[in-house]
Amino acid sequence: MANIGINLVEVDGRATPSIQGAATSVAGFIVRTKRGVPGKVRMVTNFSEFLEHFGGFMPSAAAHDNYFGAYAIKGFFDNGGAIAHVTRVFGTGVAATATSTDGDENDGPLTVTAGYRGQADPGAWGNKISVDIVYRAAGQPDVAASFDITVKYDGRQVEFWDHLPPGPGAVAKVNDEFSGSKYITIAFDPAVNGGVLVGESLTLGSGAQDSPDADALEDLCIAALGLYDTIDIQLLACPDCTTVDFAVAGTDYCALRGDCIFVTDAGDVDVSGAQAFTPTLRGNNIYGAVYWPYIRVNDPIGTSRWVPATGHVLGVMARTERERGVWKAPAGVAARVQGALDVRHHISDPAHTTLVKGSGVNAVRFISGQGIVVDSARTLSTNSLWQFINVRLLFNFVKSSLKNGLRWVVYEPNDEVLWNKVKHNAVTPFLMSLWRRGAFGPGSPEDVFSVKCDGENNPSNNVQAGILNVEVYFYPSRPAETFIITVGQQEGGPTASEG
């Protein structure tokens, strides 16, 4: 009941929801790592989180099995990346394990396996895990049996689980998917020796890394693409697999999504090899970009190491977006590669021009006075409308923003009121904000973008079928890739004339 006098009632407003900008530089990485639950994608926001889920640096096992994952992720975060979704490429391997005894070397009720939050985590890394078990038998009527587990990794204590009840209670606690162990999973069988444990130390063993050949590695990486179907990423890379067939699969995957660009490396080859990498990739390939050559970085398990630049490049893209906007090409003197000590191959300006314009390969170069920078920003497309990476990223951004920001339109009455809201209250203000920030080419708003949502593109038969069309066109900002400076002589100097 309303009171006499003024009553204040809060209701939902009728204002048209504004369109918020979509994310622009969230990266996806398909990598070879020391550890990690296969088939899972983990979001990490710093390198420490990556180490927790996927372990540290690893030496090369074979020419096709270089374990570049940790170097790529560190390069991403060092260069300005903020969010990465990472999945581990893993074939056939074994998780390290150990089984308790009954005190007489017979198998006991407890099996410990290398794992993470209830899931087995295969690989040789688990062979460095040991556990110390302390068992307390039931005493007084109100004192139940329990046991403690101290988990050590490489001799250092990393976890302690105390007063675990033998049986399902211990399993539920240690294997919990949210708060369980980050190093082990356990299985407990009370039927073995009555579930009685003895105090002992166990060292996990038989953990084995997988060892796929080059073809199998390529197949594993292609299969991993589908793990990102429901994950919002805008950049995707796989530094451990740089085959042409995988590049085709990666760019096709991003084209199917329509909101992501695939960034790959031409491999550890010379300039001729880089040029030979792209012929089958070029054409209407507007969702892919290739970089070259390898860069040298500090190696925590050695001195230095040559690695693909893709992880660092994705970090540069993220930094450029944050500092200048997604419409700024991620190249030039501002695109310095942090952590790069050298480039594998140094090329001249003419060779760089041929590489970029002739083959669509972007170069990471040492520029005197500037350091090591990303010096080009082209897609694999031969169409001049789509040859620049920033144009592709800007369109991805606009499409995703409109898709997410206009969801409220679905099932609204399809009439002129809705058309005007979409055009004037939602889409046009969003594009105006981009124009003010420099996302479009030179000109007034009327010159560089247009929005159409009226009776002409929404005839009665469309309305009857439940279809609403809005058409958005804009002229994107393009980089000054080629800068021409003209220097010449002119007539000058003092002149003399008769008085």
ABEGO torsion letter per residue (X at the ends): XBBBEBBBBBBBBABBBBBBBBBAABBBBBBBBABEBBGBBBBBABAAAAAAAAEBBBBBABAABAGAAAAAAAAAAAAGBABBBBBBBBBBBBBBBBBBBAGAGBBBABBBBBBBGGBBBBEAAAAABBBBBBBBBBBBAABBBBBBBBBBBGGBBABBBBGBBBEAAAAAAAABAAABBAABBBBBBAABGGGBBBBBBBBBBGBBBBBBBAAAAAAAAAAAAAAAAABBBABBBBAABABAAAAAAAAAAAAAAGABBBBBBAEBBBAAAAAAAAAAABEABAABBBBOBBBBBBBAABABBBBBAAAAAAAAAAAAAAAAEAABBBBEAAABBBGBABBABBBBAAAAAAAAAAAGBBBBBBBBGAEBBBABBBBABABAAAABAAAAAAAAAAAAAAAAAAAAABGBBBBAAAAAAAAAAAAAAAAAAAAAAGABBBEBAAAABBBBBBAAABBAAAAAAGBBBBBBBBBBBBBBABBBBBBBBBBBEBBBBBX
